[in-house]
């Protein structure tokens, strides 16, 4: 296209105007082309980025495949990693190309459009307006009459319009010529830059793929070899399949005995396999299949499927150092046994009797090995353990405080800061992580195990960082502490009268002798015969509790004070009654910890339930119900606690007491009834675990006698009774336990005392339950009417170790007769639902 002559602008001939129009059409075509290129290039970059993202995802998947095969086939792994890195390099180059296209093609092209093409359009508008103005001015001039006086003025307007048109015409033609010139080098230069960018990308891509070609060739050969081996091994696999499946059908029956059980019971301390485990639910508990394994001193279980975070019981480990194991004779399922840990009881079911006995024996062997081990206890196993979870003990031994409220967490941290609590109360080892709640002391793990063996009536052991603590229980710990408690139980040692013969380096036997002397025999207790001349120790205890002096109250208890003393000056109330009236929940919990009589009545016949209702203390009411307080106690007005709640219009207490009374009545109506018989008789199981009388003759080297409480307790309630030289109990223990000669005693009825006190009357002089005793165990599956179901679910709180025991009557018959009765609490759930 020819360049426009600027001199022709003044004449503005039709031919020149046609040239201008041709240039205008070329500008319009150029603008359309530039806009189309911009749109297509932007779309191309966006699609390339999306494509690059997908390619990088493919590279990541290839790298994951290589990582998963690492250690299996080095050649394949290395080749796939090479391919993944090649794709990543390609996409990095593609990203560079996209950046270069944006910076060196799209942005310059937009600048060319905005600064060169669009200004020509604006100049065209100004030119055409000036041309129209000349035509209008000339028309006005030519239409004037001959004698019109405005002809000179019209002539001047035409001259001004022509001059302006000439200027705009020239400017417009210059822009058209410049754009035509720039199109030849500037616009074309952007096109060439784009092609160079593409060329550079594909050259780099070729180099990357050329480096990957050796790996591609190598792995191709490997693929062919693998295919050949597969075809060769296919007949072998077929033959192996037939050999594997060609077995008898008897191996599929769960009642089939397997393994050498005699050898397992004698030696084995490790075992693994599938068992059914009862869930932690109180009502309608479910049974799930778990893979259980004994690993040293740990008992672990998990599921085949991935662990669900919401299922806290799916994967766990418990430490066998603080556990006991025993079978369940009359459970609602066959082949049951239970593992009793400090936190809860775990119920397991085996497929047959032989497998159950193998598990029980292996667990007992593992527990014995853990007790005799000189190694430090495993960190895991003293709480919930989940795969991949962090250690339950922090680096500095601070409490983990699982399940506690923020307020309780702060209180527990304060317990560690109490003077004297930085060391164990008994052996003085550093960083104790366990506690004796009723004594208010903190202990090391070894001393806590000894305390636990004394029984919960002596010491109630909890973990500072694993157990859930109630605010009231923490309050007891804050009121006491190692220093105050040792001032009571080690008074003579602190005064120099006696010498402390245990230390951190003492062995377990020495520590056990010291702890028994300290807490059971009370050999280091300082007594003043003149102290209680004016008032009795029972009155001193009552008065101390009335002012919440727990240190003095603990001292009085150690000196033999009656925790259920009735103060005649205060309406024959016990300390529990006063604590409820004063709304001192910490004092109530302290009395609970020392097994006060929750059914004791005052002068007006009011029991603790009456006072809890009258004072609208819902927390104490719930705790009393959990401890199975009697609901039928009537005051002098013949009112039960439920009647009192109706009279005083205590709606919350009324609902809870109605449910509680209904459940207790249902249990009483269904007692006694025959339960499903287990796979072994009571006598057979008893003889399997309790030594005969001949093995415990005086002078024998048998281990200290021990007994375990019936199933259903929330902690390990085992009392070890060390015999003296001639095999009998020490005097202090013999006086505290009423011996029963089962061979000559007539049939008697043994019941738990006063709601939550342990009953030891059925033990003989060796501390072992006689063989002729038949102890009814709590059913492993709780029905709707069980007191741990509806009411306990409505009142969520911690479980007292003795609160689980039902008030079932157990008959002791002579000559080893077994009455075969057990507690059955099967009640139609619809009755409960309809009544509530």
VOGU-3710 file (C-alpha; in Angstrom, 3 decimals, decimal comma):
1> xxxxxxxxxx> 0,000/0,000/0,000  1,353/3,433/-1,074  2,309/6,120/1,372  -0,154/9,003/1,570  1,158/12,284/0,090  0,751/15,073/2,612  0,541/17,762/-0,132  -2,552/16,119/-1,480  -4,375/16,821/1,771  -5,093/20,440/0,765
11> xxxxxxxxxx> -6,698/19,497/-2,544  -8,551/16,450/-1,133  -9,276/14,870/-4,468  -11,586/11,831/-4,718  -8,674/9,588/-5,604  -6,748/10,745/-2,535  -9,785/10,301/-0,339  -10,055/6,719/-1,674  -6,449/6,072/-0,645  -7,273/7,323/2,845
21> xxxxxxxxxx> -10,259/4,972/3,034  -8,062/2,041/1,979  -5,645/2,862/4,793  -8,531/3,040/7,232  -9,701/-0,443/6,188  -6,184/-1,761/6,715  -6,097/-0,267/10,221  -9,437/-1,883/11,055  -8,174/-5,276/9,805  -4,988/-4,868/11,832
31> xxxxxxxxxx> -6,968/-4,096/14,974  -9,140/-7,193/14,496  -6,066/-9,363/13,990  -4,308/-8,047/17,078  -7,363/-8,570/19,268  -7,802/-12,111/17,969  -4,127/-12,925/18,647  -4,400/-11,581/22,188  -7,502/-13,632/22,939  -6,063/-16,850/21,521
41> xxxxxxxxxx> -2,693/-16,461/23,213  -4,271/-15,790/26,620  -6,499/-18,841/26,233  -3,496/-20,889/25,185  -1,559/-19,858/28,294  -4,480/-20,709/30,582  -4,946/-24,122/29,008  -1,203/-24,742/29,161  -1,183/-23,943/32,887  -4,099/-26,316/33,488
51> xxxxxxxxxx> -2,390/-28,987/31,406  0,831/-28,434/33,337  -1,028/-28,886/36,621  -2,378/-32,262/35,518  1,029/-33,331/34,267  2,599/-32,452/37,604  -0,067/-34,530/39,349  0,860/-37,447/37,115  4,511/-36,933/38,071  3,581/-36,939/41,787
61> xxxxxxxxxx> 1,660/-40,185/41,388  4,635/-41,740/39,630  6,901/-40,643/42,472  4,466/-42,125/45,015  4,511/-45,417/43,114  8,306/-45,379/43,160  8,385/-44,656/46,905  5,944/-47,478/47,631  8,094/-49,940/45,626  11,357/-48,842/47,201
71> xxxxxxxxxx> 13,261/-51,871/48,403  11,382/-54,280/46,119  12,703/-53,557/42,611  15,484/-51,015/42,442  15,549/-50,818/38,622  11,837/-50,132/38,301  11,887/-47,669/41,184  14,816/-45,750/39,718  13,273/-45,643/36,242  9,897/-44,396/37,462
81> xxxxxxxxxx> 11,621/-41,717/39,544  13,538/-40,656/36,394  10,275/-40,394/34,441  8,679/-38,385/37,210  11,575/-35,947/37,328  11,538/-35,661/33,500  7,860/-34,706/33,518  8,522/-32,205/36,299  11,388/-30,658/34,269  9,153/-30,463/31,204
91> xxxxxxxxxx> 6,469/-28,676/33,141  8,970/-26,277/34,662  10,046/-25,395/31,119  6,405/-25,067/30,127  5,860/-22,672/33,012  8,837/-20,629/31,834  7,374/-20,612/28,302  4,024/-19,375/29,582  5,750/-16,607/31,489  7,769/-15,578/28,454
101> xxxxxxxxxx> 4,685/-15,558/26,219  2,893/-13,336/28,702  5,804/-10,935/29,123  7,246/-10,892/25,608  4,203/-11,368/23,392  0,887/-10,673/25,094  1,921/-7,556/27,025  3,827/-5,899/24,111  0,969/-6,697/21,745  -1,498/-5,046/24,125
111> xxxxxxxxxx> 0,805/-2,017/24,278  0,961/-1,885/20,460  -2,809/-2,018/20,266  -3,376/0,682/22,874  -0,620/3,082/21,859  -0,498/2,690/18,057  -3,751/1,281/16,664  -6,395/2,843/18,863  -5,000/6,461/18,595  -5,450/6,230/14,769
121> xxxxxxxxxx> -9,126/5,566/15,346  -9,358/8,710/17,485  -7,535/10,742/14,792  -10,001/9,435/12,166  -12,903/10,779/14,214  -11,278/14,233/14,453  -10,539/14,242/10,698  -14,091/13,378/9,643  -15,516/15,986/12,013  -13,266/18,691/10,536
131> xxxxxxxxxx> -14,293/17,623/7,002  -17,970/17,883/7,920  -17,374/21,341/9,416  -15,806/22,594/6,127  -18,724/21,305/4,104  -21,202/22,998/6,453  -19,333/26,365/6,485  -19,006/26,335/2,694  -22,705/25,564/2,334  -23,563/28,532/4,536
141> xxxxxxxxxx> -21,270/30,807/2,521  -22,597/29,707/-0,836  -26,232/30,165/0,126  -25,881/33,890/1,045  -27,674/36,525/-1,101  -25,727/39,041/-3,163  -26,463/42,022/-0,915  -26,132/39,941/2,311  -23,925/41,809/4,782  -22,764/38,518/6,444
151> xxxxxxxxxx> -20,886/37,253/3,391  -17,475/38,410/4,742  -18,138/36,694/8,058  -19,223/33,487/6,292  -16,082/33,713/4,167  -13,957/33,934/7,293  -15,699/30,831/8,762  -14,943/28,864/5,633  -11,305/29,889/5,808  -11,001/28,809/9,487
161> xxxxxxxxxx> -12,725/25,510/8,809  -10,486/24,744/5,834  -7,359/25,532/7,871  -8,472/23,245/10,700  -9,326/20,467/8,215  -5,940/20,855/6,608  -4,197/20,410/9,990  -6,301/17,418/11,002  -5,936/15,897/7,528  -2,186/16,123/7,679
171> xxxxxxxxxx> -2,023/14,710/11,234  -4,333/11,872/10,295  -2,324/10,951/7,224  0,907/11,029/9,224  -0,571/8,545/11,755  -1,771/6,284/8,955  1,656/6,285/7,390  3,401/5,648/10,762  1,103/2,752/11,601  1,692/1,252/8,173
181> xxxxxxxxxx> 5,435/1,510/8,759  5,395/0,146/12,352  3,258/-2,774/11,318  6,128/-3,977/9,172  8,712/-4,190/12,002  7,143/-3,751/15,458  4,110/-6,024/15,038  6,105/-8,587/13,102  8,793/-8,523/15,781  6,257/-9,699/18,385
191> xxxxxxxxxx> 5,298/-12,639/16,145  8,933/-13,640/15,780  9,455/-13,429/19,584  6,554/-15,827/20,084  8,072/-18,340/17,684  11,477/-18,107/19,403  9,780/-18,830/22,751  8,151/-21,958/21,346  11,382/-23,084/19,771  13,292/-22,691/23,023
201> xxxxxxxxxx> 10,672/-24,708/24,953  10,650/-27,603/22,539  14,426/-27,708/22,376  14,678/-27,941/26,168  11,924/-30,558/26,187  13,827/-32,626/23,661  16,944/-32,480/25,837  14,987/-33,603/28,938  13,372/-36,548/27,182  16,677/-37,522/25,577
211> xxxxxxxxxx> 18,126/-37,934/29,076  15,209/-40,215/30,015  15,586/-42,460/26,957  18,139/-44,858/28,559  15,765/-45,517/31,463  12,908/-46,059/29,036  14,926/-48,643/27,139  16,070/-50,422/30,308  12,640/-50,685/31,866  11,194/-51,958/28,589
221> xxxxxxxxxx> 13,552/-54,919/28,764  12,620/-55,426/32,417  8,926/-55,445/31,502  9,456/-58,215/29,028  11,373/-60,278/31,589  8,646/-59,770/34,201  5,960/-60,872/31,752  7,915/-64,025/30,964  8,365/-64,881/34,668  4,653/-64,354/35,294
231> xxxxxxxxxx> 3,693/-66,794/32,598  6,196/-69,349/33,963  4,940/-69,059/37,572  1,243/-69,217/36,734  1,076/-73,060/36,779  3,010/-73,109/40,069  0,512/-70,746/41,679  -2,352/-72,916/40,485  -0,798/-76,002/42,056  -0,125/-74,121/45,297
241> xxxxxxxxxx> -3,755/-73,017/45,427  -4,971/-76,590/45,168  -2,532/-77,686/47,878  -3,574/-74,860/50,212  -7,287/-75,516/49,884  -6,941/-79,294/50,124  -7,390/-79,413/53,921  -10,017/-80,859/56,198  -13,125/-78,927/57,135  -12,404/-79,348/60,844
251> xxxxxxxxxx> -9,982/-76,399/60,856  -12,865/-74,034/60,159  -14,854/-75,003/63,275  -14,274/-72,566/66,171  -14,666/-75,332/68,800  -11,638/-77,162/67,353  -8,739/-77,370/69,877  -5,436/-76,231/68,483  -1,823/-75,911/69,576  -0,013/-77,434/72,533
261> xxxxxxxxxx> -1,901/-75,719/75,327  0,127/-77,390/78,079  3,358/-75,890/76,754  1,748/-72,491/76,281  0,410/-72,409/79,833  3,787/-73,319/81,262  6,251/-71,193/79,326  4,737/-68,791/76,808  4,630/-65,065/77,557  3,705/-63,928/74,037
271> xxxxxxxxxx> 0,610/-64,632/72,018  -1,397/-62,989/69,251  -4,656/-63,648/67,498  -8,230/-62,498/67,052  -10,610/-62,161/69,985  -13,986/-60,555/70,431  -13,867/-57,544/72,750  -16,712/-55,880/74,552  -17,117/-52,163/73,863  -16,914/-49,499/76,588
281> xxxxxxxxxx> -20,620/-48,630/76,372  -22,631/-49,088/79,544  -25,944/-49,737/77,802  -26,323/-52,149/74,880  -22,586/-52,672/74,620  -21,419/-54,147/71,335  -18,783/-56,806/70,737  -16,170/-56,236/68,033  -13,429/-58,423/66,610  -9,960/-57,206/67,531
291> xxxxxxxxxx> -6,463/-58,467/66,808  -4,914/-58,861/70,267  -1,208/-59,271/70,918  0,969/-59,628/74,010  4,138/-57,611/73,427  6,403/-57,918/76,457  4,557/-56,141/79,249  2,001/-54,599/76,878  -1,350/-55,970/75,800  -2,374/-54,308/72,543
301> xxxxxxxxxx> -5,318/-54,654/70,227  -6,386/-53,092/66,965  -8,707/-53,622/64,019  -8,063/-54,886/60,520  -9,741/-51,834/59,035  -8,244/-48,345/59,415  -8,777/-47,014/62,909  -11,760/-44,698/63,224  -10,840/-41,631/65,260  -14,267/-41,604/66,892
311> xxxxxxxxxx> -13,753/-45,167/68,192  -11,465/-44,748/71,195  -11,467/-48,498/71,867  -10,434/-49,573/68,344  -6,692/-49,414/68,990  -5,207/-49,397/72,473  -2,373/-50,672/74,637  -2,460/-51,392/78,356  0,484/-52,162/80,605  0,234/-55,566/82,262
321> xxxxxxxxxx> 2,293/-54,459/85,271  -0,858/-52,975/86,812  -3,368/-55,547/85,536  -4,861/-58,840/86,596  -6,637/-61,453/84,513  -9,291/-64,042/85,316  -11,987/-66,050/83,630  -15,712/-65,369/83,839  -17,654/-68,418/84,873  -21,294/-67,554/84,297
331> xxxxxxxxxx> -21,213/-64,869/81,644  -23,895/-64,323/79,048  -21,401/-65,587/76,440  -19,129/-68,632/76,513  -15,329/-68,591/76,844  -15,075/-65,143/78,466  -12,175/-63,716/80,428  -11,422/-60,243/81,706  -8,318/-58,099/82,032  -8,664/-55,682/84,945
341> xxxxxxxxxx> -6,647/-52,476/84,593  -6,619/-49,447/86,916  -8,861/-47,485/84,553  -11,455/-50,076/83,576  -12,216/-53,749/82,953  -11,717/-55,172/79,465  -13,828/-58,186/78,510  -12,613/-60,638/75,850  -14,207/-63,716/74,281  -12,274/-66,615/72,741
351> xxxxxxxxxx> -13,646/-69,109/70,232  -13,222/-72,156/72,476  -12,205/-73,152/75,989  -8,654/-74,207/75,054  -7,945/-70,887/73,366  -9,347/-69,006/76,355  -7,083/-70,936/78,732  -4,078/-70,243/76,500  -4,787/-66,517/76,601  -5,307/-66,483/80,357
361> xxxxxxxxxx> -2,125/-68,444/81,027  -0,044/-66,350/78,615  -1,343/-63,152/80,220  -0,567/-64,445/83,706  2,936/-65,420/82,593  3,440/-62,001/81,001  2,219/-60,254/84,182  4,613/-62,316/86,306  7,497/-61,589/83,933  6,696/-57,862/84,006
371> xxxxxxxxxx> 6,675/-57,824/87,814  10,017/-59,633/87,959  11,636/-57,495/85,258  14,467/-55,146/86,236  13,834/-52,894/83,249  11,997/-49,584/83,488  8,272/-49,762/82,724  7,113/-49,108/79,190  5,952/-45,531/78,643  3,006/-46,824/76,645
381> xxxxxxxxxx> 0,208/-48,771/78,183  -0,757/-46,561/81,109  -3,596/-44,990/79,075  -5,025/-44,933/75,559  -2,411/-45,696/72,942  -3,034/-45,066/69,256  -0,771/-45,843/66,373  1,237/-42,796/65,407  0,227/-41,017/68,590  2,719/-39,117/70,729
391> xxxxxxxxxx> 4,138/-40,370/73,999  1,798/-40,273/76,942  4,564/-38,794/79,082  5,949/-35,456/78,027  9,625/-34,735/78,077  9,527/-33,169/81,521  6,924/-35,481/83,003  4,142/-32,923/83,222  0,582/-34,209/83,462  -1,216/-35,013/80,241
401> xxxxxxxxxx> -4,595/-34,546/81,943  -6,705/-36,597/79,559  -10,406/-35,864/79,718  -10,200/-33,199/82,430  -11,709/-29,736/82,261  -9,477/-26,678/81,990  -10,149/-25,872/85,632  -9,202/-29,376/86,753  -6,053/-29,236/84,619  -4,926/-26,098/86,414
411> xxxxxxxxxx> -5,725/-27,646/89,795  -3,758/-30,815/88,978  -0,777/-28,711/87,983  -1,029/-27,016/91,382  -0,932/-30,451/93,040  2,567/-30,956/91,629  3,669/-27,641/93,165  2,587/-28,451/96,734  5,625/-28,647/99,069  6,879/-32,215/99,248
421> xxxxxxxxxx> 5,032/-33,361/96,117  8,129/-33,139/93,951  9,197/-36,565/95,275  7,433/-39,823/96,087  5,813/-39,806/99,522  7,348/-43,179/100,415  10,690/-43,754/98,641  11,503/-40,106/97,737  12,113/-40,789/94,022  11,782/-37,768/91,747
431> xxxxxxxxxx> 8,901/-36,837/89,432  6,111/-39,024/90,854  3,214/-39,468/88,416  0,742/-41,450/90,562  -1,346/-40,533/93,569  -3,047/-42,092/96,573  -6,268/-40,128/96,537  -7,538/-40,924/100,035  -4,136/-40,070/101,561  -3,607/-37,022/99,320
441> xxxxxxxxxx> -0,067/-38,076/98,401  1,818/-38,505/95,128  3,778/-41,678/94,443  6,232/-43,197/92,000  5,041/-46,035/89,785  6,654/-48,764/91,896  5,209/-47,523/95,174  1,835/-47,024/93,508  1,862/-50,700/92,530  2,490/-51,643/96,161
451> xxxxxxxxxx> -0,299/-49,329/97,309  -2,626/-50,904/94,776  -1,804/-54,375/96,099  -2,901/-53,296/99,598  -6,451/-52,900/98,369  -8,681/-49,904/97,786  -9,815/-49,932/101,423  -6,226/-48,939/102,317  -5,133/-46,797/99,365  -6,887/-45,642/96,207
461> xxxxxxxxxx> -4,359/-45,152/93,438  -4,808/-42,941/90,387  -2,551/-41,598/87,680  -1,906/-37,868/87,636  -1,652/-37,703/83,878  -3,829/-40,541/82,595  -6,978/-40,714/84,690  -9,885/-38,328/84,637  -10,035/-36,367/87,862  -13,090/-34,773/89,409
471> xxxxxxxxxx> -12,747/-31,300/90,843  -13,602/-32,564/94,342  -10,948/-35,305/94,182  -8,339/-32,768/93,119  -9,513/-30,657/96,056  -8,534/-33,462/98,447  -5,048/-33,556/96,913  -4,714/-29,776/97,308  -5,815/-29,895/100,958  -3,292/-32,591/101,908
481> xxxxxxxxxx> -0,045/-33,403/100,097  3,048/-35,455/100,895  4,341/-33,186/103,602  1,140/-33,057/105,660  0,373/-36,753/105,269  3,909/-37,804/106,185  3,684/-35,631/109,296  0,959/-38,064/110,332  2,128/-41,463/109,125  5,880/-40,807/109,566
491> xxxxxxxxxx> 5,707/-38,727/112,709  8,148/-40,886/114,671  10,620/-40,904/111,765  10,481/-37,124/111,468  10,952/-36,781/115,248  13,973/-39,071/115,194  12,313/-41,864/117,148  12,406/-44,292/114,223  14,804/-44,538/111,291  13,727/-44,515/107,652
501> xxxxxxxxxx> 15,061/-47,690/106,074  13,910/-47,171/102,483  15,257/-44,945/99,743  15,127/-44,570/95,997  17,608/-47,437/95,582  15,708/-49,885/97,828  14,292/-52,976/96,202  10,584/-53,675/95,949  10,503/-56,011/98,946  11,996/-53,371/101,245
511> xxxxxxxxxx> 9,585/-50,732/99,969  6,659/-53,102/100,462  7,646/-53,810/104,076  7,957/-50,097/104,755  4,616/-49,198/103,159  2,779/-51,962/105,061  4,367/-50,791/108,305  3,476/-47,193/107,500  -0,137/-47,463/106,331  -1,458/-50,775/107,699
521> xxxxxxxxxx> 0,469/-51,400/110,919  0,905/-47,645/111,489  4,217/-48,232/113,236  5,412/-44,643/112,741  2,224/-42,955/113,982  2,804/-40,676/116,963  0,094/-41,133/119,615  -0,511/-39,050/122,711  -2,507/-40,856/125,390  -3,468/-37,545/127,054
531> xxxxxxxxxx> -4,787/-35,975/123,853  -8,240/-37,567/123,958  -9,002/-37,331/127,642  -11,612/-34,581/127,247  -13,049/-35,789/123,974  -12,866/-38,984/122,016  -10,975/-39,454/118,769  -14,356/-39,926/117,077  -15,531/-36,507/118,231  -12,221/-34,976/117,171
541> xxxxxxxxxx> -12,673/-36,439/113,696  -16,255/-35,152/113,447  -15,226/-31,643/114,517  -12,289/-31,628/112,088  -14,585/-32,535/109,200  -17,063/-29,863/110,289  -14,399/-27,191/109,695  -12,881/-28,970/106,645  -9,604/-29,696/108,420  -8,688/-32,725/106,309
551> xxxxxxxxxx> -5,210/-33,093/107,798  -6,584/-33,464/111,321  -9,396/-35,690/110,052  -6,870/-37,980/108,353  -4,830/-38,153/111,567  -7,919/-39,118/113,548  -8,784/-41,817/111,002  -5,254/-43,174/111,266  -5,730/-43,333/115,045  -8,907/-45,365/114,704
561> xxxxxxxxxx> -11,675/-42,760/114,551  -15,098/-43,972/113,494  -15,877/-42,269/110,203  -19,611/-42,782/110,865  -19,624/-41,259/114,363  -22,994/-39,736/115,274  -22,703/-36,381/117,008  -25,550/-36,191/119,510  -25,066/-32,441/119,901  -25,982/-32,014/116,231
571> xxxxxxxxxx> -29,001/-34,209/115,863  -27,001/-37,449/115,762  -25,630/-36,490/112,353  -22,582/-38,090/110,826  -19,797/-36,124/109,188  -21,340/-36,966/105,813  -24,661/-35,384/106,783  -22,929/-32,194/107,909  -20,792/-32,003/104,780  -23,899/-32,264/102,579
581> xxxxxxxxxx> -25,688/-29,585/104,612  -22,625/-27,318/104,418  -22,489/-28,021/100,668  -18,832/-28,958/101,019  -18,423/-31,306/98,045  -14,716/-31,849/98,759  -15,543/-33,061/102,275  -18,206/-35,377/100,868  -15,699/-36,843/98,413  -13,127/-37,278/101,193
591> xxxxxxxxxx> -15,654/-39,284/103,223  -16,542/-41,326/100,141  -12,871/-42,133/99,632  -12,713/-43,564/103,164  -15,915/-45,613/102,737  -18,297/-43,820/105,020  -21,744/-45,358/105,586  -23,905/-43,657/102,973  -27,077/-45,133/104,489  -26,519/-43,961/108,077
601> xxxxxxxxxx> -29,426/-41,949/109,525  -29,578/-39,082/111,975  -31,966/-38,577/114,872  -34,810/-37,675/112,498  -34,205/-40,740/110,392  -32,714/-38,757/107,501  -30,075/-40,515/105,412  -27,592/-38,885/103,072  -30,106/-39,093/100,224  -32,626/-37,068/102,268
611> xxxxxxxxxx> -30,078/-34,355/102,990  -28,932/-34,221/99,348  -32,556/-33,737/98,220  -33,340/-31,149/100,879  -30,209/-29,126/100,089  -30,764/-29,440/96,336  -27,248/-30,856/95,879  -27,596/-32,666/92,568  -23,945/-33,701/92,343  -23,950/-35,428/95,725
621> xxxxxxxxxx> -27,288/-37,030/94,884  -25,847/-38,479/91,698  -22,782/-39,806/93,531  -24,941/-41,448/96,186  -27,020/-43,160/93,518  -23,888/-44,403/91,786  -22,762/-45,862/95,088  -26,099/-47,689/95,398  -27,445/-45,826/98,389  -30,633/-47,382/99,707
631> xxxxxxxxxx> -33,679/-45,713/98,229  -36,148/-47,150/100,762  -34,792/-45,528/103,939  -37,646/-43,655/105,651  -37,389/-40,853/108,161  -39,584/-40,406/111,210  -42,287/-38,965/108,927  -42,170/-42,211/106,922  -40,758/-40,364/103,916  -38,212/-41,790/101,559
641> xxxxxxxxxx> -35,891/-39,489/99,644  -38,317/-39,738/96,709  -41,236/-38,713/98,911  -39,194/-35,790/100,218  -38,373/-34,683/96,669  -42,104/-34,682/95,855  -42,920/-32,688/98,980  -40,187/-30,110/98,382  -40,924/-30,043/94,616  -37,347/-30,861/93,621
651> xxxxxxxxxx> -38,015/-31,773/89,985  -34,513/-32,860/88,960  -34,026/-34,992/92,055  -37,502/-36,435/91,591  -36,779/-37,679/88,062  -33,437/-39,212/88,985  -34,801/-40,938/92,094  -37,788/-42,341/90,203  -35,519/-43,930/87,613  -33,149/-45,200/90,289
661> xxxxxxxxxx> -35,931/-46,708/92,410  -37,478/-48,388/89,381  -34,197/-50,000/88,361  -33,419/-51,230/91,857  -36,886/-52,722/92,152  -36,475/-54,495/88,819  -33,185/-55,985/89,986  -34,697/-57,178/93,245  -37,611/-58,776/91,412  -35,312/-60,745/89,105
671> xxxxxxxxxx> -32,964/-62,010/91,869  -32,088/-64,850/92,014  -32,200/-66,531/88,616  -30,004/-69,032/86,845  -27,480/-67,647/84,383  -26,022/-69,398/81,397  -23,436/-71,895/82,458  -19,889/-71,349/81,258  -17,606/-73,851/79,692  -16,054/-74,834/83,039
681> xxxxxxxxxx> -17,556/-75,364/86,468  -16,861/-73,019/89,359  -14,834/-75,615/91,232  -12,746/-76,513/88,160  -11,851/-72,903/87,438  -11,195/-72,209/91,095  -8,816/-75,153/91,436  -6,993/-73,994/88,282  -5,926/-70,710/89,899  -6,120/-71,130/93,703
691> xxxxxxxxxx> -3,569/-73,484/95,274  -4,891/-76,298/97,406  -4,537/-76,249/101,140  -1,695/-78,761/100,938  0,459/-76,345/98,996  0,216/-73,656/101,672  1,364/-75,592/104,723  3,279/-73,723/107,378  6,849/-73,226/106,401  6,193/-73,548/102,675
701> xxxxxxxxxx> 7,670/-71,050/100,247  4,407/-70,145/98,601  3,807/-66,598/97,479  1,678/-64,245/99,601  -1,973/-65,099/99,438  -4,131/-62,727/97,462  -7,631/-62,384/96,267  -9,347/-60,319/93,561  -12,762/-58,770/93,796  -15,595/-59,938/91,516
711> xxxxxxxxxx> -15,786/-58,665/87,980  -17,498/-55,348/87,401  -15,131/-53,202/89,457  -13,564/-50,196/87,789  -10,075/-50,800/89,185  -7,808/-53,604/90,265  -9,010/-54,292/93,808  -6,402/-56,868/94,858  -5,341/-57,231/98,465  -2,057/-59,009/99,104
721> xxxxxxxxxx> -1,856/-60,488/102,600  1,751/-61,270/103,560  1,907/-64,323/105,864  4,135/-64,630/108,864  6,732/-67,335/109,303  4,248/-70,005/110,272  1,938/-69,173/107,377  -0,685/-67,224/109,373  -1,503/-63,569/108,986  0,171/-60,822/110,938
731> xxxxxxxxxx> -1,756/-59,872/114,097  -2,896/-56,507/112,798  -4,356/-58,071/109,673  -5,750/-61,077/111,502  -7,653/-58,745/113,798  -9,104/-56,818/110,867  -10,396/-59,911/109,056  -12,958/-62,286/110,556  -11,857/-65,785/109,639  -14,383/-68,338/108,426
741> xxxxxxxxxx> -13,845/-72,061/108,447  -15,672/-73,223/105,340  -15,436/-76,892/106,200  -17,563/-76,608/109,323  -19,617/-73,453/108,885  -23,301/-73,809/108,112  -24,772/-72,137/105,039  -24,554/-68,378/105,441  -25,480/-65,373/103,348  -22,767/-62,909/102,426
751> xxxxxxxxxx> -23,785/-59,417/101,284  -21,855/-56,223/100,613  -21,989/-53,954/103,617  -23,685/-50,584/103,594  -23,776/-49,891/99,916  -20,100/-49,384/99,194  -17,931/-51,033/101,850  -15,857/-54,080/100,986  -16,789/-57,276/102,793  -13,932/-59,519/103,808
761> xxxxxxxxxx> -15,861/-61,913/106,004  -15,802/-64,730/103,456  -11,982/-64,961/103,497  -10,240/-67,640/105,531  -7,110/-67,135/107,591  -4,863/-67,225/104,522  -6,783/-64,397/102,921  -8,065/-66,637/100,095  -11,721/-67,230/99,340  -12,552/-70,809/100,400
771> xxxxxxxxxx> -13,230/-73,304/97,648  -16,652/-73,974/99,046  -17,657/-70,362/98,444  -19,628/-69,512/95,355  -19,148/-65,896/94,412  -21,674/-64,447/92,001  -19,962/-62,289/89,442  -21,421/-59,285/87,763  -22,655/-60,204/84,263  -20,305/-59,044/81,562
781> xxxxxxxxxx> -23,159/-57,697/79,456  -25,359/-55,263/81,309  -29,089/-55,255/80,670  -31,265/-52,158/80,579  -32,325/-52,669/84,166  -28,771/-52,909/85,501  -28,061/-49,940/87,799  -25,095/-49,094/85,554  -27,435/-48,551/82,618  -30,245/-45,972/82,703
791> xxxxxxxxxx> -29,514/-44,026/85,868  -25,750/-44,251/85,467  -26,008/-43,045/81,880  -28,090/-40,080/82,988  -25,513/-39,263/85,659  -22,108/-39,263/83,988  -19,253/-39,236/86,472  -16,379/-41,364/87,695  -16,906/-44,901/89,023  -16,065/-45,867/92,583
801> xxxxxxxxxx> -14,290/-49,227/92,612  -16,857/-50,681/95,023  -19,867/-48,881/93,540  -20,103/-51,457/90,764  -20,835/-54,319/93,199  -24,497/-55,339/93,187  -26,282/-56,161/96,374  -26,579/-59,788/95,359  -26,884/-62,539/97,937  -24,281/-65,291/97,665
811> xxxxxxxxxx> -24,816/-68,524/99,564  -21,816/-70,318/101,000  -22,513/-74,043/101,243  -20,365/-76,668/102,937  -18,634/-79,574/101,208  -17,962/-77,562/98,045  -21,572/-77,548/96,813  -22,297/-75,071/94,064  -25,753/-73,598/94,022  -25,188/-72,519/90,390
821> xxxxxxxxxx> -26,995/-69,236/90,857  -25,867/-65,942/89,464  -27,346/-62,514/89,062  -29,600/-62,029/86,067  -30,900/-58,612/85,195  -32,657/-59,233/81,919  -35,656/-56,899/81,764  -37,782/-55,988/78,783  -36,463/-52,592/77,552  -39,975/-51,566/76,535
831> xxxxxx> -41,017/-51,657/80,191  -38,262/-49,214/81,074  -39,110/-46,920/78,192  -42,831/-46,944/78,934  -42,332/-46,311/82,640  -39,840/-43,466/82,146
//
